[in-house]
Amino acid sequence: MKFSILLRKELKEMLSPTTIITMVLMIFVLIFAGKAMSKAVDDVKEDAKTITICDQDNTEFTQAMINIIDGDENTEVKRVELKSDDFTAELKDSDYKNVVVIPKGFTDQVMEHKTATVKFAQRMTSIATFSNINQGSKAALEVLQRGIKATIYAQSELDEATRKQLDDPIKLEEYTVVSDKQDQIASSTVSSIMSSQSMFIPIVMFLLIMYTSQMIMNAISTEKLDKTLETLLSSPVSRLSVISAKMISAAIVAALQAAAYMFGMNKMMDGIYGEVATDKNIEETLKSLGLSMSVGDYILVGLQMFMTILIVLSVSIILGALAKDAKSAQTLQMPIMMLAMVPYFVTMFIDIKTASPVIKYVTMLIPFTHSFIANQNVMFGDFTTYFIGLAYQFVLLCLCMFLALRLFMSDRIFTLTLGGGKKKSGGLFSKQKPSYDDE
Amino acid sequence: MEVVLDVKELSKQYKKGVYASEKVSFQVHKGEIFALIGPNGAGKTTTIRMISTLLKATEGDAVVDGHSILTEPEKVRESITYLPDEAGAYKTMRGIEYLKFMASIYAKNKGDVEEFVQRGSEICELGDRLNDKISNYSRGMQRRLLLARAIMSKPSLAILDEPTSGLDIINALEIRRIIKKLAADGMSFLLSSHNMLEIEYVSDRVGIISKGHLLEVGPAQELVDKYGVKNLEEVFEKVVTVH
């Protein structure tokens, strides 16, 4: 009964209105970000439909070519005149961001069966990713090639079958093999979808680790510094109940936050990649490749995530108890943050398993890494790595919990601080001398 | 007279050869107010923390209501309440919520909770302000709330470290009056204070502690007579200087 009282108190403290508002706001922010990015992608698609052409050659051939392009229902041609090749000046006050210039002599080059040259200029207005997705040059090249072909075909005596063959002489059938499964899909498509779907896992893991550690460290250090911990531990409740209530409530709140973030990130991803993600064929293909997670897979990934949370809680209890003041409590979160950042960045950019042995083993030594790669291990059927990671996390968890409990159950919870105050001796971890101020 | 607290050669050694408190022995009787006084670093808080079961004694023992702090710390905690010096309360809670929370911890049944909260509300005299967040309380208001918390459950022994620190004269007087009244009703108190006037007024007996040793124990007036001085402050000065 006393435990439930403590748990309620801890939950109420940790699940404060500020925390709840932050969670809800974060979901809205992520949804908004998804919508904004989705709109940016739509704008880019819309922009790609319009091609701005400056025809400096101005021959019958180029006009016929432009008319054929303009006749395409998916392309709209905007004709412009440029006074010079100074694109800086020409694009500066214009209402278009890019332009295709068909230079003088273009028709002659085509007629002489030479590779004809066109120019493409793009005005960059931002370094934001979605501002520069514009595939204008590629689209322009494709459109012009199509136009040239169509014009040449019109002037030639080629039959329809030959024209079609020349348009698409080769058809590529791509297959992707994952573990012992294969399906007909381009690996680049699979990779693109998988990376977009799994990019939020490291972010969620990182945020989860930081939030969990911050919560428990705040809870422990504030209780210690305000001396409410002394009040609580001198009351008729066991120390184990006090520490368990703190750990369980922090784990509950952390899980809620993780769920909120996952929901928000999922909505954001839906906003960006909605069209691809909802494509039934691709969904089925991913399933057939074993790249979609089953309920059992989710349980395995969740188990490793939970292990990480528990390790973070145990370490944070130790660090929180060492805090001398509020400032040092914040500083003490640094080791956890650094340890979380390594797998966060490494898993985002490289495949740990194929990395150099030093990077591989150093990263694998960090217990959080195994949660960052849990979904990959499960999806690619690498259960050996998964279970070794889980066992390693379990051993570390036992060690950290043992140390945390030992600290909490001993005098050191009241006497140990990081840095040892102004004492010259004592090193990093030193017992507070029974100081005159304290006594 | 019934002994509520029996401290027997209680020692705390932080480092080899360095004692924060060494062979401290004294008794507190039912309804008695016993005050520990001493300079900073004398070992008062360490002694109090050992009796409160927060720190483990290196040697010796203390028995509260027949329960040893070494072998039955859980039972000891049922008989005591402890108010640390400069303690705070949970700032996200309202005053009334704090009293309810602490009452639930000490209560044996639901009726107890209501009784403790009722008594706590009366003792702290915060009225409607009990519905305010503790973060909005002044230091004095917070101290009154904490003191009310410490005595609302009528423990056998209330251990109060600097009970009136941070309070203005009126509030401090009120707190002393409450302590005396509760002692008269049978509650025992172990106090620690720097305020000699307060100790002289409120305590039945005084223990002077210095460098971890309990040097003198007795009623304030007896000590004053023994050392042939005017007040407890001068007794304190003489005892601490001599030793």
Interface residues (C-beta under 8 A of the other chain):
Chain A: K2 I5 K9 K12 E13 S16 D226 K227 T228 E230 T231 L232 L233 S234 S235 P236 V237 S238 S410 D411 F414 T415 K431 K433 P434 S435 Y436 D437 D438 E439
Chain B: Y14 K15 V18 A20 P39 N40 G41 A42 G43 K44 T45 T46 R49 S52 T53 L54 L55 K56 E74 R77 E78 I80 T81 Y82 L83 P84 D85 E86 A87 G88 A89 Y90 K91 T92 M93 F101 M102 S104 I105 Y106 L146 R149 I159
